[in-house]
Amino acid sequence: MAKVKVCYLNVFECHLFPLTTLLNENDQSLEIYQTKVGSVGSWCWESAICLAEYCYDHMFNEFRQKCIVEIGSGTGVVGLQLCALGGNVTMTDREEYVELINYNIKKNEHVLTGKAQAKTLFWGDDIDEHDECFQNVNYIIVANCVYHSIELDELIKTICNLCAGNSSTRLLCCYEIRNDGIRKLVDEFHEKLIERKFIIEFVDQKDFREKYRNDYNTIVKCRRME
């Protein structure tokens, strides 16, 4: 049976609305288009915006000319922020979201100071070893991707494929831990990372912008032991 291609952008374009709180290196505004008519990847989650703004506030100079891969990009909100800080970012997600990511790249190309592209990547699939955008990755971004237990192993596999055991790759994750179910999943996700020799560091909420300091927004920085 042929796969049905769902194009959220084509179906919901009349419902798109921009988020304009993000800035590039020159204080120019980004416009990240989103819609709450589609599935969970079609809008900007609060913790993803929190992560994007944390990177602007505390990691401003760390992404220039770095190779960055975002997994489960959705709208591309975090990836585009890092591209606006000079990073070369590949934003990946299921096929149905790539069109929305490309829409947001196009809308912001005049304020992006790095290179941006969108690609289809299903969690758990093998990485194309000949694709340069997946080689020598400096940062992996995982924003609001931990929400279903049956996909954790596939997500972990994709992270590990992008992050060699002796590499200097850094992993940035964020979550909205709004209930015990999500907390359990995040704990399980961290346990699986630790089993694969990742070190996990929680970012103190005092480093978040005030409006994101609550009992659910969470950011972690991870690295794999040499």
Order of alpha helices (4+ residues) and beta strands (2+ residues): alpha-beta-beta-alpha-beta-alpha-beta-alpha-beta-beta-alpha-beta-alpha-beta-beta
